[in-house]
Amino acid sequence: MGEYFTLFGALMTDHDLLRTLFDAAIDAADPSAALAKILPPKPKGRTVVVGAGKGVAQLAAAFETLWGERVDGVVVTRYGYSARCKHITVREAAHPVPDDAGYMAARELFAAVSNLTADDLVVALITGGGSALLPAPIDGLDLCGCLSRTGDKFCGFRCSGR
């Protein structure tokens, strides 16, 4: 206790150093702060936001606020991780083992990016867990088939031969 450290030219106590590092970590994880630094230019056409991951709903909400104009799109997050968006549809699905809700969300995401023009902008927001939240098996293979081939013993999906 009582030791002093120098960070960015400032002399501070160990408590102040830890508080400074903690505050910097919190600021770095803030979706609005992170997105504000990397927003693309606005397109002539529509802006469509798609994405998946455990933190994607918070990113989508921050994007809507920062963008300031209407955006459309679909994002999918883990059950219980949702955030309120005005125009972007937020879906919830299972993680880490995919479920039917994720399959349906993947279909919605594909539909959201159909019929785009060269004047439209697609913004993809991807966070950890995105691959499990957007299962999209190739034609002829359903989710149960995918899971049984990866060794998963449980299959709680409606396997109706989609």
Secondary structure, 3 states (H helix, E strand, C coil): CCCEEEECCEEEEHHHHHHHHHHHHHHHHCHHHHHHCCCCCCCCCCEEEEEECCCHHHHHHHHHHHHCCCCEEEEEEECCCCCCCCCCEEEEECCCCCCHHHHHHHHHHHHHCCCCCCCCEEEEEECCCHHHHCCCCCCCCCHHHHHHHCCCCCCCCCCCCC
